[in-house]
């Protein structure tokens, strides 16, 4: 299960990078545009951070198990 934990942590890091850097191609995808429309720009960033935190906790839990 540790490989899944490592992948979850890497995914969490990628989500944080996307939220901080906001690459044009990714940040202008239809799904994220919908999030920005519903939650606003700041709300979408917070959603990304919470999503990353969930996967970070999941990854640590899977590694520690």
Beta strands, then each sheet from edge to edge (+ up, - down):
end
